[in-house]
Amino acid sequence: MPTVPASAISPPHGMSKGDFSLKILAGEIDGAPLQMIFANAALLIHLSDPNMSLIQAFQLARDSFSKGRMAERVQMVRNALAKVPA
């Protein structure tokens, strides 16, 4: 992955970090922010399965995203959080 400035992966002015993250996971934002999501997911995947290389883990994260699995998971979390008493 190429190095990018922090501004390239930061929410635009007026958008919360949470909304920015949800838009990335919903496929509404791509580029460097989405690549950062894949890199973070790859690290977690690799830590859970050290036999998988970081490149393989990155590809798994990217493939999972492209199949819509991330959007499904986001919706599952949102639904679960909506049921939590305030």
N, C-alpha and C positions, 0 to 999 in steps of 0.2 A: 504494500500500500504506500502511495506517495504521502509525504508529509504535507499537511495542510494547516493553515492558521486556525486558531481557536474560533475565530469569527465564522469560519466555514461550517462549523458543526454546532454553532450556537443558535438559539431561537432568534428569529427576527424581532426587531423592536416591537413591543406591545404584545408579544405572544409568550405565554408561560412555558416553562420547561416541560411541564406535564402535557400541555396541549401539543407542543412541538414533538414530544416523544410519541404521543398517540397518532399524530399525523404521519410520522415516519412509519410506524408499524401498520398503519392503514394503507400505506402505499401512496400517500399524497405528497411525500417529500422523498427525493432520492439523492443520488450523488454522495458526497462525503458523509453526511449524517447517517445515511443508510449503511454505508461501508463501515462506519464506526460501530453500528449495532451488530453487524456481522462479525466484526473483530472481537467485540466483547463477548458475544455468544460463543465464538470459536474458542476463546480462552476458557470459558466455563465448560464447554464440551470436552476440551482437551484435559482439563483438570479432573473431570469425572471419568475419562477414559484415556489415560496417558499413552496407550498404544496407538491412539489416533493422532496423526500429525496435525499441527495447527492449520496447514493448508487443507487437509481433509475436513477438519472441523469447520473451517470457514466455508467450504463448499457445501457441507451439510446445512449450515445455518442459512446460506443463500438459497439452497434448494427448498428448504422448509418454508422460507418466506415466499418464494415464487409459487408454491403450491397453496398459498393462502392460510397456512397453519398459524402464522403469527396473528393474523387478524382474528381468527377463531379464538386463540388463547386470550387476546386482549378483551374480546367480548365476554369470555368466561370470567375473567378477573373482574371486569366491570359489573357483571351480573352478581357475582359473589359479594363484592363491596357494597352494592346497593342493598343487600340483605342484612348488612351489619348494622346493629342499632347504633344510633349517634350518641 
